[in-house]
Amino acid sequence: MENLKTFVLAFIPIFVAVDAIGVLPIFISLTEHLKRPNKLRVISNSMITAAVVAFIFIVVGKSIFRFLGITVYDFMVAGGALLFIISINDILRAEKTRHLPEHTIGAVPLGMPLIVGPAVLTTSLMMLDTYGITPTLLSVTANIVIAGVIFASSDIIIRIVGKSGTKAFSKVASLFLAAIAVMMVRKGIVHIYLDILK
């Protein structure tokens, strides 16, 4: 019972950080041109990428970062810049013909930094210090699986909203993605600046 409570306490903050529901519109805009088997392949790649990045970060992240002189806030700036470029491409494109290479969409930007981004990495470190490695790894795994299930259900949403609705939705999602990207860069720069002042 105590183990279940620990798992739930570690699961909830990571669930909020992953925000699979919030990422879903972006996933739809990235994959709307793909057929079902290719979309499932992208989902699989995104889950594998997210899991590998998260597990490596949880197990050896602090040591690697110290060795390379990299911080989570550096990740926030880099990830935010990447997402901003992707979102601006979407907003300015007259016709929605996303041509990010199919074999990379799952890894970047879906797996990293959308599913497992700076928020998840930071939260994972906090859960690691608070609850230990096993509950943290289990919580991250469960949330990645949940994200994959939600993404795999996106076709149902497309059928309900319609293709034109999806296109309009994806433009709005791209605008929100740009705002999220700016927020990530802003927070990263602020924290880097505060670290310099210390």
Protein Blocks (a to p, Z undefined) as FASTA:
>chain_A
ZZmmmmmmmmmmmmmmnommlmmmmmmmmmmmpcfklmmmmmmmmmmmmmmmmmmmmmmm
mmmmmmnopafklmmmmmmmmmmmmmmmmmmpmbacdfbdfklmmmpmmlpmklmcfklm
mmmmmmmmmnojklmmmmmmmmmmmmmmmmmmmmmmmmmnommlmmmmmmmmmmmmmmmm
mmmmmmmmmmmmmmmmZZ
